[in-house]
Amino acid sequence: MSERKSSPIKKDEKKNKNFPGTNSPPKYSKAARRFYNQNFREPQRLSKVLAAAGASSKFYFALNKPKGYICSNGEESKSVVSLIDDYWKSKANHGIPRPRLFTVGLDVATTGLIIVTNDGDFAQRISHPSSNFTKEYIANIEGVVHRRHLISISEGTEVDGVHCVPDSVELLSAQADAPRPRLRIVVHEGRNHEVRELIKNSGLQTWQIRGAQGSRS
């Protein structure tokens, strides 16, 4: 019997690590291998990988929340998310699915600036007390505001078992189109109903509150 000899591997075949022993071109380009090494070799958050791949976009909306709308991801007719229904209907025509949205925000009776986004990390970061983002609120008050009320608010009150003290509180100048006294209160913790509790603890009654996300302190 004649001994069968294996065919020698050509020089350019040895260089082909993806398909050893063949003349096929490399399966992955240098750019693809670089992308893999940067985004998949070490554990990464899925949102970061998708963003790097261009497969997903992050959305950020700044809305003027009306009174009576709730900060919810549900299907309630007066959910803050429902305020951008028309936007998503237009996007759906281009094949863009509606993502899960998060609200950074205000209670049902408060109006003003609110952030709606599909970036959960961002929403958590700016809403958590440790972020040190200040929040400014303008509160319309029933009745007359005296100095003792301002002192009481500035001393703080307990909210959810934590003593909360505002960064500042001041009585704004009267305006012709705003007959009720107005308080400007700045806080950085932003606990649930914090401003309402501060006002209530001082003996005052709130008529309306408008809020806005401030800057990092």
PyMOL commands that place a pseudoatom at each C-alpha (Angstrom):
pseudoatom trace, name=CA, resn=MET, resi=1, chain=A, elem=C, hetatm=0, pos=[0.000, 0.000, 0.000]
pseudoatom trace, name=CA, resn=SER, resi=2, chain=A, elem=C, hetatm=0, pos=[1.241, 3.407, -0.870]
pseudoatom trace, name=CA, resn=GLU, resi=3, chain=A, elem=C, hetatm=0, pos=[1.586, 5.856, 1.978]
pseudoatom trace, name=CA, resn=ARG, resi=4, chain=A, elem=C, hetatm=0, pos=[-0.836, 8.748, 1.654]
pseudoatom trace, name=CA, resn=LYS, resi=5, chain=A, elem=C, hetatm=0, pos=[0.894, 12.032, 2.199]
pseudoatom trace, name=CA, resn=SER, resi=6, chain=A, elem=C, hetatm=0, pos=[-0.961, 15.013, 3.580]
pseudoatom trace, name=CA, resn=SER, resi=7, chain=A, elem=C, hetatm=0, pos=[-0.830, 18.067, 1.407]
pseudoatom trace, name=CA, resn=PRO, resi=8, chain=A, elem=C, hetatm=0, pos=[1.392, 20.812, 2.813]
pseudoatom trace, name=CA, resn=ILE, resi=9, chain=A, elem=C, hetatm=0, pos=[-0.218, 23.960, 4.191]
pseudoatom trace, name=CA, resn=LYS, resi=10, chain=A, elem=C, hetatm=0, pos=[0.608, 26.947, 2.117]
pseudoatom trace, name=CA, resn=LYS, resi=11, chain=A, elem=C, hetatm=0, pos=[2.284, 29.962, 3.629]
pseudoatom trace, name=CA, resn=ASP, resi=12, chain=A, elem=C, hetatm=0, pos=[-0.761, 32.227, 3.348]
pseudoatom trace, name=CA, resn=GLU, resi=13, chain=A, elem=C, hetatm=0, pos=[-2.965, 29.495, 4.875]
pseudoatom trace, name=CA, resn=LYS, resi=14, chain=A, elem=C, hetatm=0, pos=[-0.864, 29.435, 8.059]
pseudoatom trace, name=CA, resn=LYS, resi=15, chain=A, elem=C, hetatm=0, pos=[-1.546, 33.091, 8.573]
pseudoatom trace, name=CA, resn=ASN, resi=16, chain=A, elem=C, hetatm=0, pos=[-5.290, 32.542, 8.446]
pseudoatom trace, name=CA, resn=LYS, resi=17, chain=A, elem=C, hetatm=0, pos=[-6.180, 31.818, 12.087]
pseudoatom trace, name=CA, resn=ASN, resi=18, chain=A, elem=C, hetatm=0, pos=[-9.918, 31.904, 11.499]
pseudoatom trace, name=CA, resn=PHE, resi=19, chain=A, elem=C, hetatm=0, pos=[-9.898, 29.153, 8.886]
pseudoatom trace, name=CA, resn=PRO, resi=20, chain=A, elem=C, hetatm=0, pos=[-6.705, 27.085, 9.315]
pseudoatom trace, name=CA, resn=GLY, resi=21, chain=A, elem=C, hetatm=0, pos=[-5.927, 24.882, 6.368]
pseudoatom trace, name=CA, resn=THR, resi=22, chain=A, elem=C, hetatm=0, pos=[-8.086, 26.842, 3.919]
pseudoatom trace, name=CA, resn=ASN, resi=23, chain=A, elem=C, hetatm=0, pos=[-7.683, 29.697, 1.507]
pseudoatom trace, name=CA, resn=SER, resi=24, chain=A, elem=C, hetatm=0, pos=[-10.826, 31.497, 2.796]
pseudoatom trace, name=CA, resn=PRO, resi=25, chain=A, elem=C, hetatm=0, pos=[-10.442, 35.143, 3.795]
pseudoatom trace, name=CA, resn=PRO, resi=26, chain=A, elem=C, hetatm=0, pos=[-10.513, 36.062, 7.518]
pseudoatom trace, name=CA, resn=LYS, resi=27, chain=A, elem=C, hetatm=0, pos=[-14.036, 35.931, 8.946]
pseudoatom trace, name=CA, resn=TYR, resi=28, chain=A, elem=C, hetatm=0, pos=[-13.750, 39.110, 11.062]
pseudoatom trace, name=CA, resn=SER, resi=29, chain=A, elem=C, hetatm=0, pos=[-12.202, 42.435, 10.158]
pseudoatom trace, name=CA, resn=LYS, resi=30, chain=A, elem=C, hetatm=0, pos=[-9.767, 44.267, 12.422]
pseudoatom trace, name=CA, resn=ALA, resi=31, chain=A, elem=C, hetatm=0, pos=[-12.494, 46.794, 13.231]
pseudoatom trace, name=CA, resn=ALA, resi=32, chain=A, elem=C, hetatm=0, pos=[-14.885, 44.026, 14.296]
pseudoatom trace, name=CA, resn=ARG, resi=33, chain=A, elem=C, hetatm=0, pos=[-12.265, 42.359, 16.487]
pseudoatom trace, name=CA, resn=ARG, resi=34, chain=A, elem=C, hetatm=0, pos=[-11.408, 45.733, 18.066]
pseudoatom trace, name=CA, resn=PHE, resi=35, chain=A, elem=C, hetatm=0, pos=[-15.091, 46.370, 18.827]
pseudoatom trace, name=CA, resn=TYR, resi=36, chain=A, elem=C, hetatm=0, pos=[-15.365, 42.932, 20.446]
pseudoatom trace, name=CA, resn=ASN, resi=37, chain=A, elem=C, hetatm=0, pos=[-12.282, 43.466, 22.579]
pseudoatom trace, name=CA, resn=GLN, resi=38, chain=A, elem=C, hetatm=0, pos=[-13.509, 46.866, 23.782]
pseudoatom trace, name=CA, resn=ASN, resi=39, chain=A, elem=C, hetatm=0, pos=[-17.104, 45.925, 24.515]
pseudoatom trace, name=CA, resn=PHE, resi=40, chain=A, elem=C, hetatm=0, pos=[-17.427, 42.197, 25.132]
pseudoatom trace, name=CA, resn=ARG, resi=41, chain=A, elem=C, hetatm=0, pos=[-14.145, 40.806, 26.445]
pseudoatom trace, name=CA, resn=GLU, resi=42, chain=A, elem=C, hetatm=0, pos=[-14.799, 42.369, 29.879]
pseudoatom trace, name=CA, resn=PRO, resi=43, chain=A, elem=C, hetatm=0, pos=[-18.318, 42.359, 31.419]
pseudoatom trace, name=CA, resn=GLN, resi=44, chain=A, elem=C, hetatm=0, pos=[-20.245, 45.478, 30.386]
pseudoatom trace, name=CA, resn=ARG, resi=45, chain=A, elem=C, hetatm=0, pos=[-23.700, 46.877, 31.049]
pseudoatom trace, name=CA, resn=LEU, resi=46, chain=A, elem=C, hetatm=0, pos=[-26.079, 45.937, 28.253]
pseudoatom trace, name=CA, resn=SER, resi=47, chain=A, elem=C, hetatm=0, pos=[-27.150, 49.554, 27.743]
pseudoatom trace, name=CA, resn=LYS, resi=48, chain=A, elem=C, hetatm=0, pos=[-23.526, 50.571, 27.160]
pseudoatom trace, name=CA, resn=VAL, resi=49, chain=A, elem=C, hetatm=0, pos=[-22.923, 47.786, 24.650]
pseudoatom trace, name=CA, resn=LEU, resi=50, chain=A, elem=C, hetatm=0, pos=[-26.092, 48.583, 22.704]
pseudoatom trace, name=CA, resn=ALA, resi=51, chain=A, elem=C, hetatm=0, pos=[-25.266, 52.271, 22.611]
pseudoatom trace, name=CA, resn=ALA, resi=52, chain=A, elem=C, hetatm=0, pos=[-21.723, 51.539, 21.399]
pseudoatom trace, name=CA, resn=ALA, resi=53, chain=A, elem=C, hetatm=0, pos=[-23.109, 49.310, 18.665]
pseudoatom trace, name=CA, resn=GLY, resi=54, chain=A, elem=C, hetatm=0, pos=[-25.572, 51.956, 17.564]
pseudoatom trace, name=CA, resn=ALA, resi=55, chain=A, elem=C, hetatm=0, pos=[-28.419, 49.505, 18.101]
pseudoatom trace, name=CA, resn=SER, resi=56, chain=A, elem=C, hetatm=0, pos=[-30.272, 51.622, 20.628]
pseudoatom trace, name=CA, resn=SER, resi=57, chain=A, elem=C, hetatm=0, pos=[-30.717, 55.332, 21.378]
pseudoatom trace, name=CA, resn=LYS, resi=58, chain=A, elem=C, hetatm=0, pos=[-31.343, 57.131, 24.656]
pseudoatom trace, name=CA, resn=PHE, resi=59, chain=A, elem=C, hetatm=0, pos=[-34.252, 59.572, 24.842]
pseudoatom trace, name=CA, resn=TYR, resi=60, chain=A, elem=C, hetatm=0, pos=[-34.571, 62.568, 27.164]
pseudoatom trace, name=CA, resn=PHE, resi=61, chain=A, elem=C, hetatm=0, pos=[-37.711, 64.732, 27.370]
pseudoatom trace, name=CA, resn=ALA, resi=62, chain=A, elem=C, hetatm=0, pos=[-38.196, 67.903, 29.404]
pseudoatom trace, name=CA, resn=LEU, resi=63, chain=A, elem=C, hetatm=0, pos=[-41.916, 68.453, 30.006]
pseudoatom trace, name=CA, resn=ASN, resi=64, chain=A, elem=C, hetatm=0, pos=[-43.984, 71.121, 31.719]
pseudoatom trace, name=CA, resn=LYS, resi=65, chain=A, elem=C, hetatm=0, pos=[-46.093, 68.830, 33.902]
pseudoatom trace, name=CA, resn=PRO, resi=66, chain=A, elem=C, hetatm=0, pos=[-49.710, 69.958, 34.358]
pseudoatom trace, name=CA, resn=LYS, resi=67, chain=A, elem=C, hetatm=0, pos=[-51.456, 69.621, 37.689]
pseudoatom trace, name=CA, resn=GLY, resi=68, chain=A, elem=C, hetatm=0, pos=[-53.239, 66.299, 38.143]
pseudoatom trace, name=CA, resn=TYR, resi=69, chain=A, elem=C, hetatm=0, pos=[-50.849, 64.158, 36.058]
pseudoatom trace, name=CA, resn=ILE, resi=70, chain=A, elem=C, hetatm=0, pos=[-49.051, 61.363, 37.874]
pseudoatom trace, name=CA, resn=CYS, resi=71, chain=A, elem=C, hetatm=0, pos=[-45.455, 60.197, 37.492]
pseudoatom trace, name=CA, resn=SER, resi=72, chain=A, elem=C, hetatm=0, pos=[-46.143, 56.633, 36.393]
pseudoatom trace, name=CA, resn=ASN, resi=73, chain=A, elem=C, hetatm=0, pos=[-45.102, 54.159, 33.711]
pseudoatom trace, name=CA, resn=GLY, resi=74, chain=A, elem=C, hetatm=0, pos=[-48.594, 52.670, 33.650]
pseudoatom trace, name=CA, resn=GLU, resi=75, chain=A, elem=C, hetatm=0, pos=[-51.510, 53.064, 31.267]
pseudoatom trace, name=CA, resn=GLU, resi=76, chain=A, elem=C, hetatm=0, pos=[-53.358, 55.712, 33.299]
pseudoatom trace, name=CA, resn=SER, resi=77, chain=A, elem=C, hetatm=0, pos=[-54.997, 58.363, 31.125]
pseudoatom trace, name=CA, resn=LYS, resi=78, chain=A, elem=C, hetatm=0, pos=[-53.365, 61.134, 33.170]
pseudoatom trace, name=CA, resn=SER, resi=79, chain=A, elem=C, hetatm=0, pos=[-49.896, 59.645, 33.361]
pseudoatom trace, name=CA, resn=VAL, resi=80, chain=A, elem=C, hetatm=0, pos=[-47.016, 61.994, 32.513]
pseudoatom trace, name=CA, resn=VAL, resi=81, chain=A, elem=C, hetatm=0, pos=[-45.882, 59.427, 29.924]
pseudoatom trace, name=CA, resn=SER, resi=82, chain=A, elem=C, hetatm=0, pos=[-49.192, 59.882, 28.068]
pseudoatom trace, name=CA, resn=LEU, resi=83, chain=A, elem=C, hetatm=0, pos=[-48.174, 63.485, 27.304]
pseudoatom trace, name=CA, resn=ILE, resi=84, chain=A, elem=C, hetatm=0, pos=[-45.753, 62.201, 24.648]
pseudoatom trace, name=CA, resn=ASP, resi=85, chain=A, elem=C, hetatm=0, pos=[-48.100, 59.648, 23.050]
pseudoatom trace, name=CA, resn=ASP, resi=86, chain=A, elem=C, hetatm=0, pos=[-48.245, 61.612, 19.796]
pseudoatom trace, name=CA, resn=TYR, resi=87, chain=A, elem=C, hetatm=0, pos=[-44.444, 61.573, 19.576]
pseudoatom trace, name=CA, resn=TRP, resi=88, chain=A, elem=C, hetatm=0, pos=[-44.282, 57.802, 19.851]
pseudoatom trace, name=CA, resn=LYS, resi=89, chain=A, elem=C, hetatm=0, pos=[-47.089, 57.342, 17.352]
pseudoatom trace, name=CA, resn=SER, resi=90, chain=A, elem=C, hetatm=0, pos=[-45.001, 59.220, 14.795]
pseudoatom trace, name=CA, resn=LYS, resi=91, chain=A, elem=C, hetatm=0, pos=[-41.917, 57.142, 15.654]
pseudoatom trace, name=CA, resn=ALA, resi=92, chain=A, elem=C, hetatm=0, pos=[-43.867, 53.890, 15.379]
pseudoatom trace, name=CA, resn=ASN, resi=93, chain=A, elem=C, hetatm=0, pos=[-44.418, 54.646, 11.702]
pseudoatom trace, name=CA, resn=HIS, resi=94, chain=A, elem=C, hetatm=0, pos=[-40.642, 54.381, 11.270]
pseudoatom trace, name=CA, resn=GLY, resi=95, chain=A, elem=C, hetatm=0, pos=[-40.386, 51.058, 13.060]
pseudoatom trace, name=CA, resn=ILE, resi=96, chain=A, elem=C, hetatm=0, pos=[-39.066, 52.437, 16.372]
pseudoatom trace, name=CA, resn=PRO, resi=97, chain=A, elem=C, hetatm=0, pos=[-40.605, 50.541, 19.305]
pseudoatom trace, name=CA, resn=ARG, resi=98, chain=A, elem=C, hetatm=0, pos=[-41.712, 52.413, 22.403]
pseudoatom trace, name=CA, resn=PRO, resi=99, chain=A, elem=C, hetatm=0, pos=[-39.154, 51.891, 25.193]
pseudoatom trace, name=CA, resn=ARG, resi=100, chain=A, elem=C, hetatm=0, pos=[-39.794, 51.687, 28.905]
pseudoatom trace, name=CA, resn=LEU, resi=101, chain=A, elem=C, hetatm=0, pos=[-39.765, 55.222, 30.241]
pseudoatom trace, name=CA, resn=PHE, resi=102, chain=A, elem=C, hetatm=0, pos=[-38.830, 56.608, 33.649]
pseudoatom trace, name=CA, resn=THR, resi=103, chain=A, elem=C, hetatm=0, pos=[-39.984, 59.876, 35.203]
pseudoatom trace, name=CA, resn=VAL, resi=104, chain=A, elem=C, hetatm=0, pos=[-37.907, 62.104, 37.442]
pseudoatom trace, name=CA, resn=GLY, resi=105, chain=A, elem=C, hetatm=0, pos=[-40.202, 63.995, 39.377]
pseudoatom trace, name=CA, resn=LEU, resi=106, chain=A, elem=C, hetatm=0, pos=[-43.099, 65.684, 40.910]
pseudoatom trace, name=CA, resn=ASP, resi=107, chain=A, elem=C, hetatm=0, pos=[-46.171, 64.575, 42.799]
pseudoatom trace, name=CA, resn=VAL, resi=108, chain=A, elem=C, hetatm=0, pos=[-49.645, 64.625, 41.279]
pseudoatom trace, name=CA, resn=ALA, resi=109, chain=A, elem=C, hetatm=0, pos=[-50.586, 68.096, 42.588]
pseudoatom trace, name=CA, resn=THR, resi=110, chain=A, elem=C, hetatm=0, pos=[-47.302, 69.781, 41.597]
pseudoatom trace, name=CA, resn=THR, resi=111, chain=A, elem=C, hetatm=0, pos=[-46.679, 71.453, 38.236]
pseudoatom trace, name=CA, resn=GLY, resi=112, chain=A, elem=C, hetatm=0, pos=[-43.415, 72.340, 36.509]
pseudoatom trace, name=CA, resn=LEU, resi=113, chain=A, elem=C, hetatm=0, pos=[-40.346, 70.823, 34.875]
pseudoatom trace, name=CA, resn=ILE, resi=114, chain=A, elem=C, hetatm=0, pos=[-40.147, 67.048, 34.789]
pseudoatom trace, name=CA, resn=ILE, resi=115, chain=A, elem=C, hetatm=0, pos=[-37.718, 64.710, 33.019]
pseudoatom trace, name=CA, resn=VAL, resi=116, chain=A, elem=C, hetatm=0, pos=[-38.929, 61.631, 31.123]
pseudoatom trace, name=CA, resn=THR, resi=117, chain=A, elem=C, hetatm=0, pos=[-36.283, 59.244, 29.783]
pseudoatom trace, name=CA, resn=ASN, resi=118, chain=A, elem=C, hetatm=0, pos=[-35.558, 55.633, 28.872]
pseudoatom trace, name=CA, resn=ASP, resi=119, chain=A, elem=C, hetatm=0, pos=[-32.164, 55.950, 30.593]
pseudoatom trace, name=CA, resn=GLY, resi=120, chain=A, elem=C, hetatm=0, pos=[-32.876, 54.311, 33.952]
pseudoatom trace, name=CA, resn=ASP, resi=121, chain=A, elem=C, hetatm=0, pos=[-29.358, 54.924, 35.262]
pseudoatom trace, name=CA, resn=PHE, resi=122, chain=A, elem=C, hetatm=0, pos=[-29.649, 58.646, 34.554]
pseudoatom trace, name=CA, resn=ALA, resi=123, chain=A, elem=C, hetatm=0, pos=[-33.103, 58.869, 36.157]
pseudoatom trace, name=CA, resn=GLN, resi=124, chain=A, elem=C, hetatm=0, pos=[-31.889, 57.131, 39.307]
pseudoatom trace, name=CA, resn=ARG, resi=125, chain=A, elem=C, hetatm=0, pos=[-28.726, 59.217, 39.481]
pseudoatom trace, name=CA, resn=ILE, resi=126, chain=A, elem=C, hetatm=0, pos=[-30.368, 62.652, 39.390]
pseudoatom trace, name=CA, resn=SER, resi=127, chain=A, elem=C, hetatm=0, pos=[-33.322, 61.722, 41.608]
pseudoatom trace, name=CA, resn=HIS, resi=128, chain=A, elem=C, hetatm=0, pos=[-31.308, 60.098, 44.401]
pseudoatom trace, name=CA, resn=PRO, resi=129, chain=A, elem=C, hetatm=0, pos=[-30.473, 62.424, 47.341]
pseudoatom trace, name=CA, resn=SER, resi=130, chain=A, elem=C, hetatm=0, pos=[-26.766, 61.586, 47.000]
pseudoatom trace, name=CA, resn=SER, resi=131, chain=A, elem=C, hetatm=0, pos=[-26.681, 63.299, 43.585]
pseudoatom trace, name=CA, resn=ASN, resi=132, chain=A, elem=C, hetatm=0, pos=[-26.763, 66.715, 45.314]
pseudoatom trace, name=CA, resn=PHE, resi=133, chain=A, elem=C, hetatm=0, pos=[-28.946, 68.166, 42.568]
pseudoatom trace, name=CA, resn=THR, resi=134, chain=A, elem=C, hetatm=0, pos=[-30.892, 71.101, 43.967]
pseudoatom trace, name=CA, resn=LYS, resi=135, chain=A, elem=C, hetatm=0, pos=[-34.603, 71.378, 43.253]
pseudoatom trace, name=CA, resn=GLU, resi=136, chain=A, elem=C, hetatm=0, pos=[-36.390, 74.706, 43.300]
pseudoatom trace, name=CA, resn=TYR, resi=137, chain=A, elem=C, hetatm=0, pos=[-40.081, 75.042, 44.107]
pseudoatom trace, name=CA, resn=ILE, resi=138, chain=A, elem=C, hetatm=0, pos=[-42.418, 78.036, 44.073]
pseudoatom trace, name=CA, resn=ALA, resi=139, chain=A, elem=C, hetatm=0, pos=[-45.310, 77.505, 46.485]
pseudoatom trace, name=CA, resn=ASN, resi=140, chain=A, elem=C, hetatm=0, pos=[-48.464, 79.624, 46.452]
pseudoatom trace, name=CA, resn=ILE, resi=141, chain=A, elem=C, hetatm=0, pos=[-49.756, 79.887, 50.014]
pseudoatom trace, name=CA, resn=GLU, resi=142, chain=A, elem=C, hetatm=0, pos=[-53.245, 80.338, 51.434]
pseudoatom trace, name=CA, resn=GLY, resi=143, chain=A, elem=C, hetatm=0, pos=[-53.385, 83.112, 54.042]
pseudoatom trace, name=CA, resn=VAL, resi=144, chain=A, elem=C, hetatm=0, pos=[-50.616, 85.346, 55.343]
pseudoatom trace, name=CA, resn=VAL, resi=145, chain=A, elem=C, hetatm=0, pos=[-46.966, 84.351, 55.731]
pseudoatom trace, name=CA, resn=HIS, resi=146, chain=A, elem=C, hetatm=0, pos=[-45.147, 85.627, 58.828]
pseudoatom trace, name=CA, resn=ARG, resi=147, chain=A, elem=C, hetatm=0, pos=[-41.507, 85.505, 59.845]
pseudoatom trace, name=CA, resn=ARG, resi=148, chain=A, elem=C, hetatm=0, pos=[-42.187, 82.630, 62.248]
pseudoatom trace, name=CA, resn=HIS, resi=149, chain=A, elem=C, hetatm=0, pos=[-43.378, 80.519, 59.316]
pseudoatom trace, name=CA, resn=LEU, resi=150, chain=A, elem=C, hetatm=0, pos=[-40.124, 81.107, 57.437]
pseudoatom trace, name=CA, resn=ILE, resi=151, chain=A, elem=C, hetatm=0, pos=[-38.078, 80.204, 60.514]
pseudoatom trace, name=CA, resn=SER, resi=152, chain=A, elem=C, hetatm=0, pos=[-40.073, 77.013, 61.015]
pseudoatom trace, name=CA, resn=ILE, resi=153, chain=A, elem=C, hetatm=0, pos=[-39.572, 75.938, 57.386]
pseudoatom trace, name=CA, resn=SER, resi=154, chain=A, elem=C, hetatm=0, pos=[-35.838, 76.702, 57.508]
pseudoatom trace, name=CA, resn=GLU, resi=155, chain=A, elem=C, hetatm=0, pos=[-35.459, 74.503, 60.600]
pseudoatom trace, name=CA, resn=GLY, resi=156, chain=A, elem=C, hetatm=0, pos=[-36.816, 71.530, 58.653]
pseudoatom trace, name=CA, resn=THR, resi=157, chain=A, elem=C, hetatm=0, pos=[-39.140, 68.658, 59.483]
pseudoatom trace, name=CA, resn=GLU, resi=158, chain=A, elem=C, hetatm=0, pos=[-39.194, 64.872, 59.484]
pseudoatom trace, name=CA, resn=VAL, resi=159, chain=A, elem=C, hetatm=0, pos=[-40.032, 63.133, 56.201]
pseudoatom trace, name=CA, resn=ASP, resi=160, chain=A, elem=C, hetatm=0, pos=[-39.995, 59.332, 55.936]
pseudoatom trace, name=CA, resn=GLY, resi=161, chain=A, elem=C, hetatm=0, pos=[-38.127, 59.088, 59.234]
pseudoatom trace, name=CA, resn=VAL, resi=162, chain=A, elem=C, hetatm=0, pos=[-35.407, 61.550, 58.133]
pseudoatom trace, name=CA, resn=HIS, resi=163, chain=A, elem=C, hetatm=0, pos=[-35.065, 65.148, 59.334]
pseudoatom trace, name=CA, resn=CYS, resi=164, chain=A, elem=C, hetatm=0, pos=[-35.016, 67.239, 56.146]
pseudoatom trace, name=CA, resn=VAL, resi=165, chain=A, elem=C, hetatm=0, pos=[-33.727, 70.813, 56.124]
pseudoatom trace, name=CA, resn=PRO, resi=166, chain=A, elem=C, hetatm=0, pos=[-34.145, 72.994, 52.994]
pseudoatom trace, name=CA, resn=ASP, resi=167, chain=A, elem=C, hetatm=0, pos=[-31.166, 74.733, 51.427]
pseudoatom trace, name=CA, resn=SER, resi=168, chain=A, elem=C, hetatm=0, pos=[-33.041, 78.026, 51.441]
pseudoatom trace, name=CA, resn=VAL, resi=169, chain=A, elem=C, hetatm=0, pos=[-36.498, 79.554, 51.875]
pseudoatom trace, name=CA, resn=GLU, resi=170, chain=A, elem=C, hetatm=0, pos=[-37.664, 83.071, 51.056]
pseudoatom trace, name=CA, resn=LEU, resi=171, chain=A, elem=C, hetatm=0, pos=[-40.853, 85.047, 50.674]
pseudoatom trace, name=CA, resn=LEU, resi=172, chain=A, elem=C, hetatm=0, pos=[-41.069, 86.444, 47.147]
pseudoatom trace, name=CA, resn=SER, resi=173, chain=A, elem=C, hetatm=0, pos=[-42.280, 89.925, 46.300]
pseudoatom trace, name=CA, resn=ALA, resi=174, chain=A, elem=C, hetatm=0, pos=[-45.997, 90.326, 45.650]
pseudoatom trace, name=CA, resn=GLN, resi=175, chain=A, elem=C, hetatm=0, pos=[-47.154, 90.446, 42.028]
pseudoatom trace, name=CA, resn=ALA, resi=176, chain=A, elem=C, hetatm=0, pos=[-50.321, 91.895, 40.554]
pseudoatom trace, name=CA, resn=ASP, resi=177, chain=A, elem=C, hetatm=0, pos=[-51.188, 88.643, 38.786]
pseudoatom trace, name=CA, resn=ALA, resi=178, chain=A, elem=C, hetatm=0, pos=[-50.333, 86.511, 41.856]
pseudoatom trace, name=CA, resn=PRO, resi=179, chain=A, elem=C, hetatm=0, pos=[-52.416, 87.720, 44.821]
pseudoatom trace, name=CA, resn=ARG, resi=180, chain=A, elem=C, hetatm=0, pos=[-51.397, 84.825, 47.094]
pseudoatom trace, name=CA, resn=PRO, resi=181, chain=A, elem=C, hetatm=0, pos=[-48.063, 84.888, 48.977]
pseudoatom trace, name=CA, resn=ARG, resi=182, chain=A, elem=C, hetatm=0, pos=[-45.324, 82.910, 47.218]
pseudoatom trace, name=CA, resn=LEU, resi=183, chain=A, elem=C, hetatm=0, pos=[-42.481, 81.005, 48.835]
pseudoatom trace, name=CA, resn=ARG, resi=184, chain=A, elem=C, hetatm=0, pos=[-39.313, 79.965, 47.023]
pseudoatom trace, name=CA, resn=ILE, resi=185, chain=A, elem=C, hetatm=0, pos=[-37.973, 76.790, 48.626]
pseudoatom trace, name=CA, resn=VAL, resi=186, chain=A, elem=C, hetatm=0, pos=[-34.790, 75.021, 47.476]
pseudoatom trace, name=CA, resn=VAL, resi=187, chain=A, elem=C, hetatm=0, pos=[-34.034, 71.439, 48.563]
pseudoatom trace, name=CA, resn=HIS, resi=188, chain=A, elem=C, hetatm=0, pos=[-31.426, 68.891, 47.536]
pseudoatom trace, name=CA, resn=GLU, resi=189, chain=A, elem=C, hetatm=0, pos=[-32.820, 65.646, 48.896]
pseudoatom trace, name=CA, resn=GLY, resi=190, chain=A, elem=C, hetatm=0, pos=[-36.144, 65.750, 47.093]
pseudoatom trace, name=CA, resn=ARG, resi=191, chain=A, elem=C, hetatm=0, pos=[-37.919, 63.222, 49.310]
pseudoatom trace, name=CA, resn=ASN, resi=192, chain=A, elem=C, hetatm=0, pos=[-41.552, 62.390, 48.622]
pseudoatom trace, name=CA, resn=HIS, resi=193, chain=A, elem=C, hetatm=0, pos=[-43.784, 65.421, 49.445]
pseudoatom trace, name=CA, resn=GLU, resi=194, chain=A, elem=C, hetatm=0, pos=[-40.828, 67.081, 51.177]
pseudoatom trace, name=CA, resn=VAL, resi=195, chain=A, elem=C, hetatm=0, pos=[-41.805, 70.663, 50.311]
pseudoatom trace, name=CA, resn=ARG, resi=196, chain=A, elem=C, hetatm=0, pos=[-45.448, 70.107, 51.220]
pseudoatom trace, name=CA, resn=GLU, resi=197, chain=A, elem=C, hetatm=0, pos=[-44.423, 68.650, 54.573]
pseudoatom trace, name=CA, resn=LEU, resi=198, chain=A, elem=C, hetatm=0, pos=[-42.112, 71.595, 55.277]
pseudoatom trace, name=CA, resn=ILE, resi=199, chain=A, elem=C, hetatm=0, pos=[-44.929, 74.048, 54.616]
pseudoatom trace, name=CA, resn=LYS, resi=200, chain=A, elem=C, hetatm=0, pos=[-47.514, 72.027, 56.528]
pseudoatom trace, name=CA, resn=ASN, resi=201, chain=A, elem=C, hetatm=0, pos=[-45.226, 71.704, 59.548]
pseudoatom trace, name=CA, resn=SER, resi=202, chain=A, elem=C, hetatm=0, pos=[-44.897, 75.500, 59.719]
pseudoatom trace, name=CA, resn=GLY, resi=203, chain=A, elem=C, hetatm=0, pos=[-48.660, 75.902, 60.058]
pseudoatom trace, name=CA, resn=LEU, resi=204, chain=A, elem=C, hetatm=0, pos=[-49.283, 77.153, 56.509]
pseudoatom trace, name=CA, resn=GLN, resi=205, chain=A, elem=C, hetatm=0, pos=[-51.570, 75.734, 53.852]
pseudoatom trace, name=CA, resn=THR, resi=206, chain=A, elem=C, hetatm=0, pos=[-50.404, 75.139, 50.284]
pseudoatom trace, name=CA, resn=TRP, resi=207, chain=A, elem=C, hetatm=0, pos=[-52.544, 76.279, 47.368]
pseudoatom trace, name=CA, resn=GLN, resi=208, chain=A, elem=C, hetatm=0, pos=[-50.229, 75.284, 44.508]
pseudoatom trace, name=CA, resn=ILE, resi=209, chain=A, elem=C, hetatm=0, pos=[-46.595, 74.238, 43.997]
pseudoatom trace, name=CA, resn=ARG, resi=210, chain=A, elem=C, hetatm=0, pos=[-44.492, 74.566, 40.865]
pseudoatom trace, name=CA, resn=GLY, resi=211, chain=A, elem=C, hetatm=0, pos=[-41.222, 72.703, 40.682]
pseudoatom trace, name=CA, resn=ALA, resi=212, chain=A, elem=C, hetatm=0, pos=[-38.080, 72.703, 38.579]
pseudoatom trace, name=CA, resn=GLN, resi=213, chain=A, elem=C, hetatm=0, pos=[-34.943, 70.573, 38.566]
pseudoatom trace, name=CA, resn=GLY, resi=214, chain=A, elem=C, hetatm=0, pos=[-32.023, 72.745, 39.546]
pseudoatom trace, name=CA, resn=SER, resi=215, chain=A, elem=C, hetatm=0, pos=[-28.273, 72.451, 39.291]
pseudoatom trace, name=CA, resn=ARG, resi=216, chain=A, elem=C, hetatm=0, pos=[-25.742, 70.247, 41.049]
pseudoatom trace, name=CA, resn=SER, resi=217, chain=A, elem=C, hetatm=0, pos=[-24.777, 71.793, 44.379]
for i in range(1, 217): cmd.bond("trace and resi %d" % i, "trace and resi %d" % (i + 1))
show_as sticks, trace
zoom trace
